[in-house]
Amino acid sequence: MIILDVETFYTNLIYHEKDLAIVFRYSRANIYSYHALIGSLEINSKLNQIPIFVPTPDIFFSEIDRLLSIESFSRIIIGLSIHTFQLQENIEVIQQINQHPQRGKIIIIAGGPHPSARPEDLLKIGADFI
């Protein structure tokens, strides 16, 4: 099981990445979670320079393509906040990300109530970190 340790994650990945972006998949049910996450990133002096994008589900995958191809980010961190009632939808999202031709440039972090209680559900389908 891979549980995210923020300091280790920062030291081993973010510190070394020059063209990094964070993408949160917009969901009305999770908007307050994203507000808290974005706020914590903005006040952290090590992380506040990373661009953050919050595309709606209808443009989520085209935004990933745009960020990797047109904007030329070398790595994208995708953050998914997941309640149990959203599990199936997010399984499909993770499966689609896993099929992306540039999957090696994408890191999937799953958080929220369901991954906190049952991390193995998301790790076994392809989330990189909980």
N, CA and C atoms as an extended XYZ file, in Angstrom:
390
Properties=species:S:1:pos:R:3:atomname:S:1:resname:S:1:resid:I:1 pbc="F F F"
N         0.845       -1.174        0.000 N   MET     1
C         0.000        0.000        0.000 CA  MET     1
C         0.889        1.234        0.000 C   MET     1
N         0.533        2.200       -0.817 N   ILE     2
C         1.300        3.437       -0.893 CA  ILE     2
C         0.454        4.569       -0.330 C   ILE     2
N         0.813        5.009        0.847 N   ILE     3
C         0.129        6.134        1.468 CA  ILE     3
C         1.037        7.347        1.308 C   ILE     3
N         0.460        8.437        0.885 N   LEU     4
C         1.241        9.627        0.576 CA  LEU     4
C         1.781       10.298        1.827 C   LEU     4
N         3.090       10.422        1.864 N   ASP     5
C         3.793       11.200        2.879 CA  ASP     5
C         4.225       12.474        2.167 C   ASP     5
N         3.633       13.590        2.507 N   VAL     6
C         3.808       14.822        1.759 CA  VAL     6
C         5.269       15.264        1.692 C   VAL     6
N         5.988       15.198        2.771 N   GLU     7
C         7.382       15.655        2.761 CA  GLU     7
C         8.243       14.785        1.847 C   GLU     7
N         8.070       13.469        1.916 N   THR     8
C         8.810       12.564        1.039 CA  THR     8
C         8.415       12.793       -0.407 C   THR     8
N         7.126       12.955       -0.644 N   PHE     9
C         6.621       13.203       -1.991 CA  PHE     9
C         7.227       14.482       -2.554 C   PHE     9
N         7.249       15.518       -1.754 N   TYR    10
C         7.838       16.786       -2.189 CA  TYR    10
C         9.322       16.608       -2.506 C   TYR    10
N        10.042       15.994       -1.598 N   THR    11
C        11.482       15.854       -1.753 CA  THR    11
C        11.847       15.009       -2.966 C   THR    11
N        11.120       13.913       -3.180 N   ASN    12
C        11.478       12.983       -4.246 CA  ASN    12
C        10.897       13.328       -5.608 C   ASN    12
N         9.833       14.105       -5.662 N   LEU    13
C         9.226       14.372       -6.954 CA  LEU    13
C         9.115       15.856       -7.257 C   LEU    13
N         8.345       16.550       -6.463 N   ILE    14
C         8.010       17.927       -6.795 CA  ILE    14
C         9.249       18.808       -6.847 C   ILE    14
N        10.162       18.630       -5.929 N   TYR    15
C        11.355       19.452       -5.892 CA  TYR    15
C        12.152       19.351       -7.189 C   TYR    15
N        12.127       18.185       -7.817 N   HIS    16
C        12.915       17.944       -9.009 CA  HIS    16
C        12.180       18.275      -10.305 C   HIS    16
N        10.900       18.472      -10.239 N   GLU    17
C        10.110       18.761      -11.433 CA  GLU    17
C        10.039       20.262      -11.659 C   GLU    17
N        10.371       20.680      -12.856 N   LYS    18
C        10.334       22.103      -13.180 CA  LYS    18
C         9.011       22.507      -13.813 C   LYS    18
N         8.424       21.620      -14.594 N   ASP    19
C         7.188       21.922      -15.309 CA  ASP    19
C         6.083       20.998      -14.826 C   ASP    19
N         5.616       21.258      -13.634 N   LEU    20
C         4.632       20.424      -12.966 CA  LEU    20
C         3.320       21.172      -12.846 C   LEU    20
N         2.205       20.464      -13.052 N   ALA    21
C         0.877       21.043      -12.857 CA  ALA    21
C         0.057       20.095      -11.995 C   ALA    21
N        -0.905       20.665      -11.284 N   ILE    22
C        -1.843       19.878      -10.486 CA  ILE    22
C        -3.228       20.060      -11.087 C   ILE    22
N        -3.938       18.949      -11.254 N   VAL    23
C        -5.281       18.980      -11.819 CA  VAL    23
C        -6.231       18.293      -10.853 C   VAL    23
N        -7.270       19.008      -10.444 N   PHE    24
C        -8.351       18.419       -9.651 CA  PHE    24
C        -9.563       18.311      -10.565 C   PHE    24
N       -10.174       17.145      -10.637 N   ARG    25
C       -11.362       16.958      -11.473 CA  ARG    25
C       -12.554       17.540      -10.731 C   ARG    25
N       -13.148       18.584      -11.303 N   TYR    26
C       -14.242       19.287      -10.634 CA  TYR    26
C       -15.428       18.361      -10.388 C   TYR    26
N       -15.977       18.466       -9.207 N   SER    27
C       -17.224       17.794       -8.841 CA  SER    27
C       -17.894       18.661       -7.789 C   SER    27
N       -19.136       18.938       -8.007 N   ARG    28
C       -19.870       19.771       -7.057 CA  ARG    28
C       -19.844       19.173       -5.649 C   ARG    28
N       -19.903       17.844       -5.565 N   ALA    29
C       -19.899       17.166       -4.266 CA  ALA    29
C       -18.574       17.317       -3.536 C   ALA    29
N       -17.507       17.664       -4.252 N   ASN    30
C       -16.177       17.733       -3.652 CA  ASN    30
C       -15.586       19.135       -3.629 C   ASN    30
N       -16.352       20.122       -3.995 N   ILE    31
C       -15.785       21.459       -4.164 CA  ILE    31
C       -15.159       22.004       -2.873 C   ILE    31
N       -15.746       21.710       -1.728 N   TYR    32
C       -15.168       22.211       -0.477 CA  TYR    32
C       -13.855       21.500       -0.145 C   TYR    32
N       -13.758       20.228       -0.512 N   SER    33
C       -12.485       19.514       -0.333 CA  SER    33
C       -11.403       20.162       -1.177 C   SER    33
N       -11.747       20.485       -2.423 N   TYR    34
C       -10.769       21.110       -3.314 CA  TYR    34
C       -10.399       22.505       -2.829 C   TYR    34
N       -11.365       23.247       -2.300 N   HIS    35
C       -11.033       24.568       -1.748 CA  HIS    35
C        -9.982       24.437       -0.651 C   HIS    35
N       -10.170       23.466        0.240 N   ALA    36
C        -9.215       23.269        1.339 CA  ALA    36
C        -7.848       22.846        0.799 C   ALA    36
N        -7.841       21.930       -0.172 N   LEU    37
C        -6.574       21.472       -0.738 CA  LEU    37
C        -5.840       22.602       -1.458 C   LEU    37
N        -6.558       23.338       -2.274 N   ILE    38
C        -5.933       24.444       -3.009 CA  ILE    38
C        -5.430       25.509       -2.042 C   ILE    38
N        -6.213       25.802       -1.020 N   GLY    39
C        -5.775       26.765       -0.006 CA  GLY    39
C        -4.502       26.329        0.685 C   GLY    39
N        -4.394       25.049        1.004 N   SER    40
C        -3.185       24.570        1.677 CA  SER    40
C        -1.976       24.605        0.738 C   SER    40
N        -2.201       24.389       -0.546 N   LEU    41
C        -1.101       24.504       -1.507 CA  LEU    41
C        -0.651       25.955       -1.659 C   LEU    41
N        -1.613       26.862       -1.658 N   GLU    42
C        -1.295       28.283       -1.855 CA  GLU    42
C        -0.512       28.891       -0.702 C   GLU    42
N        -0.680       28.379        0.504 N   ILE    43
C         0.050       28.950        1.642 CA  ILE    43
C         1.368       28.242        1.924 C   ILE    43
N         1.649       27.158        1.193 N   ASN    44
C         2.895       26.440        1.380 CA  ASN    44
C         3.950       27.030        0.450 C   ASN    44
N         5.000       27.564        0.999 N   SER    45
C         6.012       28.245        0.185 CA  SER    45
C         6.719       27.302       -0.788 C   SER    45
N         6.730       26.014       -0.507 N   LYS    46
C         7.361       25.059       -1.414 CA  LYS    46
C         6.442       24.690       -2.582 C   LYS    46
N         5.143       24.882       -2.413 N   LEU    47
C         4.180       24.392       -3.400 CA  LEU    47
C         3.364       25.476       -4.089 C   LEU    47
N         3.447       26.711       -3.625 N   ASN    48
C         2.522       27.734       -4.115 CA  ASN    48
C         2.807       28.231       -5.530 C   ASN    48
N         3.886       27.800       -6.139 N   GLN    49
C         4.175       28.209       -7.515 CA  GLN    49
C         3.676       27.203       -8.554 C   GLN    49
N         3.150       26.083       -8.099 N   ILE    50
C         2.667       25.058       -9.025 CA  ILE    50
C         1.301       25.481       -9.561 C   ILE    50
N         1.136       25.532      -10.881 N   PRO    51
C        -0.176       25.886      -11.440 CA  PRO    51
C        -1.218       24.817      -11.125 C   PRO    51
N        -2.426       25.268      -10.793 N   ILE    52
C        -3.525       24.368      -10.433 CA  ILE    52
C        -4.661       24.577      -11.420 C   ILE    52
N        -5.211       23.481      -11.906 N   PHE    53
C        -6.320       23.510      -12.851 CA  PHE    53
C        -7.461       22.676      -12.286 C   PHE    53
N        -8.695       23.139      -12.490 N   VAL    54
C        -9.872       22.421      -11.991 CA  VAL    54
C       -10.900       22.326      -13.130 C   VAL    54
N       -10.638       21.450      -14.100 N   PRO    55
C       -11.569       21.345      -15.223 CA  PRO    55
C       -12.834       20.577      -14.841 C   PRO    55
N       -13.920       20.906      -15.509 N   THR    56
C       -15.173       20.175      -15.320 CA  THR    56
C       -15.058       18.814      -16.010 C   THR    56
N       -15.895       17.860      -15.618 N   PRO    57
C       -15.790       16.514      -16.197 CA  PRO    57
C       -15.870       16.473      -17.721 C   PRO    57
N       -16.636       17.377      -18.330 N   ASP    58
C       -16.788       17.341      -19.787 CA  ASP    58
C       -15.514       17.729      -20.545 C   ASP    58
N       -14.599       18.440      -19.906 N   ILE    59
C       -13.340       18.807      -20.578 CA  ILE    59
C       -12.109       18.253      -19.855 C   ILE    59
N       -12.313       17.404      -18.869 N   PHE    60
C       -11.219       16.892      -18.042 CA  PHE    60
C       -10.110       16.251      -18.881 C   PHE    60
N       -10.466       15.319      -19.748 N   PHE    61
C        -9.443       14.604      -20.507 CA  PHE    61
C        -8.816       15.477      -21.593 C   PHE    61
N        -9.594       16.351      -22.193 N   SER    62
C        -9.004       17.255      -23.177 CA  SER    62
C        -8.062       18.259      -22.491 C   SER    62
N        -8.359       18.620      -21.251 N   GLU    63
C        -7.459       19.509      -20.500 CA  GLU    63
C        -6.141       18.801      -20.185 C   GLU    63
N        -6.194       17.535      -19.837 N   ILE    64
C        -4.961       16.770      -19.603 CA  ILE    64
C        -4.129       16.749      -20.879 C   ILE    64
N        -4.782       16.470      -22.012 N   ASP    65
C        -4.073       16.470      -23.295 CA  ASP    65
C        -3.451       17.836      -23.580 C   ASP    65
N        -4.209       18.892      -23.337 N   ARG    66
C        -3.714       20.246      -23.584 CA  ARG    66
C        -2.501       20.559      -22.712 C   ARG    66
N        -2.580       20.207      -21.443 N   LEU    67
C        -1.478       20.508      -20.528 CA  LEU    67
C        -0.205       19.752      -20.900 C   LEU    67
N        -0.354       18.512      -21.321 N   LEU    68
C         0.821       17.717      -21.683 CA  LEU    68
C         1.361       18.081      -23.064 C   LEU    68
N         0.482       18.346      -24.009 N   SER    69
C         0.916       18.566      -25.394 CA  SER    69
C         1.195       20.029      -25.712 C   SER    69
N         0.242       20.882      -25.438 N   ILE    70
C         0.374       22.285      -25.825 CA  ILE    70
C         1.169       23.080      -24.792 C   ILE    70
N         0.810       22.907      -23.519 N   GLU    71
C         1.509       23.640      -22.455 CA  GLU    71
C         2.847       22.999      -22.104 C   GLU    71
N         3.044       21.765      -22.521 N   SER    72
C         4.306       21.032      -22.357 CA  SER    72
C         4.733       20.838      -20.902 C   SER    72
N         3.777       20.563      -20.013 N   PHE    73
C         4.153       20.198      -18.643 CA  PHE    73
C         4.819       18.827      -18.689 C   PHE    73
N         5.875       18.669      -17.922 N   SER    74
C         6.591       17.390      -17.918 CA  SER    74
C         5.903       16.355      -17.032 C   SER    74
N         5.077       16.831      -16.111 N   ARG    75
C         4.389       15.924      -15.196 CA  ARG    75
C         3.103       16.593      -14.737 C   ARG    75
N         2.057       15.781      -14.606 N   ILE    76
C         0.779       16.268      -14.092 CA  ILE    76
C         0.378       15.392      -12.917 C   ILE    76
N         0.022       16.039      -11.826 N   ILE    77
C        -0.541       15.330      -10.680 CA  ILE    77
C        -2.049       15.506      -10.753 C   ILE    77
N        -2.771       14.403      -10.789 N   ILE    78
C        -4.230       14.448      -10.810 CA  ILE    78
C        -4.717       14.080       -9.422 C   ILE    78
N        -5.474       14.977       -8.817 N   GLY    79
C        -6.047       14.738       -7.501 CA  GLY    79
C        -7.529       14.423       -7.619 C   GLY    79
N        -7.927       13.304       -7.058 N   LEU    80
C        -9.332       12.905       -7.064 CA  LEU    80
C        -9.810       12.765       -5.632 C   LEU    80
N       -10.838       13.499       -5.274 N   SER    81
C       -11.463       13.360       -3.961 CA  SER    81
C       -12.702       12.493       -4.168 C   SER    81
N       -12.768       11.387       -3.424 N   ILE    82
C       -13.780       10.374       -3.738 CA  ILE    82
C       -14.594        9.971       -2.508 C   ILE    82
N       -15.896       10.177       -2.620 N   HIS    83
C       -16.852        9.605       -1.679 CA  HIS    83
C       -17.253        8.238       -2.226 C   HIS    83
N       -17.773        7.371       -1.384 N   THR    84
C       -18.160        6.039       -1.834 CA  THR    84
C       -19.188        6.096       -2.957 C   THR    84
N       -20.125        7.014       -2.890 N   PHE    85
C       -21.137        7.087       -3.943 CA  PHE    85
C       -20.543        7.511       -5.289 C   PHE    85
N       -19.287        7.986       -5.296 N   GLN    86
C       -18.609        8.388       -6.528 CA  GLN    86
C       -17.600        7.345       -7.002 C   GLN    86
N       -17.538        6.224       -6.333 N   LEU    87
C       -16.488        5.239       -6.602 CA  LEU    87
C       -16.504        4.752       -8.045 C   LEU    87
N       -17.645        4.295       -8.538 N   GLN    88
C       -17.692        3.728       -9.884 CA  GLN    88
C       -17.269        4.754      -10.940 C   GLN    88
N       -17.749        5.970      -10.806 N   GLU    89
C       -17.375        7.028      -11.753 CA  GLU    89
C       -15.862        7.259      -11.746 C   GLU    89
N       -15.275        7.269      -10.564 N   ASN    90
C       -13.838        7.520      -10.468 CA  ASN    90
C       -13.005        6.316      -10.879 C   ASN    90
N       -13.530        5.120      -10.723 N   ILE    91
C       -12.854        3.934      -11.261 CA  ILE    91
C       -12.729        4.079      -12.768 C   ILE    91
N       -13.816        4.514      -13.410 N   GLU    92
C       -13.794        4.712      -14.861 CA  GLU    92
C       -12.813        5.808      -15.265 C   GLU    92
N       -12.740        6.875      -14.476 N   VAL    93
C       -11.786        7.954      -14.748 CA  VAL    93
C       -10.357        7.426      -14.647 C   VAL    93
N       -10.052        6.694      -13.589 N   ILE    94
C        -8.704        6.152      -13.405 CA  ILE    94
C        -8.359        5.172      -14.523 C   ILE    94
N        -9.306        4.332      -14.895 N   GLN    95
C        -9.050        3.390      -15.993 CA  GLN    95
C        -8.759        4.130      -17.292 C   GLN    95
N        -9.467        5.200      -17.549 N   GLN    96
C        -9.222        5.976      -18.764 CA  GLN    96
C        -7.855        6.673      -18.703 C   GLN    96
N        -7.500        7.197      -17.535 N   ILE    97
C        -6.169        7.809      -17.379 CA  ILE    97
C        -5.085        6.756      -17.617 C   ILE    97
N        -5.307        5.550      -17.117 N   ASN    98
C        -4.320        4.483      -17.284 CA  ASN    98
C        -4.101        4.113      -18.749 C   ASN    98
N        -5.045        4.423      -19.612 N   GLN    99
C        -4.928        4.159      -21.043 CA  GLN    99
C        -4.306        5.332      -21.807 C   GLN    99
N        -4.055        6.429      -21.115 N   HIS   100
C        -3.526        7.625      -21.776 CA  HIS   100
C        -2.138        7.331      -22.344 C   HIS   100
N        -1.868        7.777      -23.574 N   PRO   101
C        -0.562        7.507      -24.174 CA  PRO   101
C         0.621        8.109      -23.412 C   PRO   101
N         0.375        9.128      -22.598 N   GLN   102
C         1.445        9.736      -21.803 CA  GLN   102
C         1.268        9.428      -20.314 C   GLN   102
N         0.750        8.249      -19.999 N   ARG   103
C         0.484        7.864      -18.613 CA  ARG   103
C         1.721        7.998      -17.726 C   ARG   103
N         2.892        7.805      -18.293 N   GLY   104
C         4.126        7.927      -17.520 CA  GLY   104
C         4.379        9.324      -16.977 C   GLY   104
N         3.691       10.314      -17.512 N   LYS   105
C         3.828       11.700      -17.047 CA  LYS   105
C         2.718       12.092      -16.077 C   LYS   105
N         1.859       11.146      -15.742 N   ILE   106
C         0.693       11.433      -14.908 CA  ILE   106
C         0.795       10.665      -13.600 C   ILE   106
N         0.557       11.367      -12.503 N   ILE   107
C         0.499       10.755      -11.173 CA  ILE   107
C        -0.924       10.928      -10.664 C   ILE   107
N        -1.531        9.838      -10.247 N   ILE   108
C        -2.900        9.885       -9.721 CA  ILE   108
C        -2.847        9.755       -8.206 C   ILE   108
N        -3.414       10.753       -7.538 N   ILE   109
C        -3.537       10.720       -6.077 CA  ILE   109
C        -5.020       10.690       -5.753 C   ILE   109
N        -5.451        9.647       -5.060 N   ALA   110
C        -6.853        9.524       -4.654 CA  ALA   110
C        -6.948        9.816       -3.163 C   ALA   110
N        -7.894       10.666       -2.823 N   GLY   111
C        -8.113       11.002       -1.428 CA  GLY   111
C        -9.593       11.108       -1.163 C   GLY   111
N        -9.930       11.447        0.048 N   GLY   112
C       -11.330       11.567        0.413 CA  GLY   112
C       -11.773       10.404        1.277 C   GLY   112
N       -13.059       10.372        1.603 N   PRO   113
C       -13.566        9.357        2.526 CA  PRO   113
C       -13.351        7.913        2.071 C   PRO   113
N       -13.653        7.610        0.813 N   HIS   114
C       -13.535        6.213        0.390 CA  HIS   114
C       -12.082        5.731        0.357 C   HIS   114
N       -11.163        6.444       -0.301 N   PRO   115
C        -9.776        5.976       -0.294 CA  PRO   115
C        -9.154        5.925        1.105 C   PRO   115
N        -9.595        6.811        1.987 N   SER   116
C        -9.069        6.781        3.356 CA  SER   116
C        -9.498        5.511        4.082 C   SER   116
N       -10.726        5.082        3.832 N   ALA   117
C       -11.246        3.883        4.498 CA  ALA   117
C       -10.815        2.595        3.800 C   ALA   117
N       -10.732        2.630        2.470 N   ARG   118
C       -10.427        1.424        1.692 CA  ARG   118
C        -9.414        1.746        0.593 C   ARG   118
N        -8.184        2.057        0.955 N   PRO   119
C        -7.189        2.468       -0.040 CA  PRO   119
C        -6.956        1.423       -1.125 C   PRO   119
N        -7.057        0.154       -0.768 N   GLU   120
C        -6.783       -0.896       -1.742 CA  GLU   120
C        -7.740       -0.859       -2.936 C   GLU   120
N        -8.969       -0.358       -2.736 N   ASP   121
C        -9.921       -0.260       -3.850 CA  ASP   121
C        -9.375        0.596       -4.983 C   ASP   121
N        -8.682        1.680       -4.642 N   LEU   122
C        -8.163        2.597       -5.660 CA  LEU   122
C        -6.773        2.208       -6.131 C   LEU   122
N        -5.960        1.684       -5.239 N   LEU   123
C        -4.607        1.278       -5.620 CA  LEU   123
C        -4.635        0.129       -6.620 C   LEU   123
N        -5.569       -0.811       -6.434 N   LYS   124
C        -5.598       -1.972       -7.329 CA  LYS   124
C        -6.065       -1.619       -8.733 C   LYS   124
N        -6.749       -0.491       -8.907 N   ILE   125
C        -7.189       -0.114      -10.251 CA  ILE   125
C        -6.279        0.931      -10.890 C   ILE   125
N        -5.267        1.392      -10.156 N   GLY   126
C        -4.299        2.240      -10.801 CA  GLY   126
C        -3.968        3.574      -10.165 C   GLY   126
N        -4.567        3.921       -9.044 N   ALA   127
C        -4.134        5.138       -8.354 CA  ALA   127
C        -2.698        4.920       -7.884 C   ALA   127
N        -1.880        5.945       -7.993 N   ASP   128
C        -0.483        5.817       -7.603 CA  ASP   128
C        -0.261        6.027       -6.109 C   ASP   128
N        -1.056        6.930       -5.523 N   PHE   129
C        -0.918        7.252       -4.109 CA  PHE   129
C        -2.303        7.474       -3.507 C   PHE   129
N        -2.393        7.241       -2.216 N   ILE   130
C        -3.590        7.555       -1.431 CA  ILE   130
C        -3.186        8.610       -0.431 C   ILE   130
